Amino acid sequence: MRVIVTGSRDWEGVGAEHKIQTILNVVLALAEVLGHKLTIVHGGCPTGADQAIDRWARRRDDTGVAVEVHAANWGAFGKAAGPLRNRHMTEQGADMCIAFIRGNSRGATGTVQLAMNNQIPTFVVRWEEPE
């Protein structure tokens, strides 16, 4: 089961990480029940949701969870690197996409749109600031 997981760079904190862990634990359980290995695909951002996603997945490599990182090449492509990376991830296809979006994250929101354009079932988890 190939799952693209994307999210905001500022998706941080104990509660935010707990939400990621809870959802990915359910995805792992689903993969196991279906008899599939789980591959977590993410964009390799060193902060926020990608960091938490990577940490969760690497802690489970003994259970067969694979990690597929698609880091943006900012040096070669400048500001276009993120969108190019996100397009590449979604064009390869996936069984689902899960996005952890805080505020107006352009990258994660753009990835959601790309995933839906590629007919990947997509789920958005939002974190809105309290008023």
Sequence and secondary structure as in RCSB ss.txt:
>XXXX:A:sequence
MRVIVTGSRDWEGVGAEHKIQTILNVVLALAEVLGHKLTIVHGGCPTGADQAIDRWARRRDDTGVAVEVHAANWG
AFGKAAGPLRNRHMTEQGADMCIAFIRGNSRGATGTVQLAMNNQIPTFVVRWEEPE
>XXXX:A:secstr
 EEEEEE TT  SHHHHHHHHHHHHHHHHHHHHHT   EEEE   SSHHHHHHHHHHHTTGGGT EEEE    HH
HHGGGHHHHHHHHHHHT  SEEEEEEESS HHHHHHHHHHHHTT  EEEEEE    
